[in-house]
Amino acid sequence: MRQIWQKAITYTLGTTVVAATVGCLLYLLINPSNASSALTPSTLTGVENANSYSQYLLNLIPTNVFSPFLEHQVMGVLILGLIVGVAIRYIPEQEPRQAVIHFFQGIYGIFI
């Protein structure tokens, strides 16, 4: 499990660094600060104001089990996985905990 966790973190951080680098290079190449002022809020119709950062963080918390999967929210799926993992860890009896672990191992085997 530790090896899978390390590979997942390495892959996630690696792809994030590559994506941030590409984004930074594109930003420097395009240089949007020199873009014309033709696109002002008054000329854009139907565009809503950006949500605040706190609203974005609140939207990361899924409203139900299926919403992160249906709305393609990777962070919501991650948070849901963390919640389920911690909940399984704190099941006091060994037998029910093993039953839940075996269930998820079976589901994992089906999807793989």
Buried (B, 14 or more C-beta within 10 A) or exposed (E): EEEEEEEEEEEEEEEEEEEEEEEEEEEEEEEEEEEEEEEEEEEEEEEEEEEEEEEEEEBEEBEEEEBBEEEEBEBBBEBBEEEEEEEBEEBEEEEEBEEEEEEEEEEEEEEE
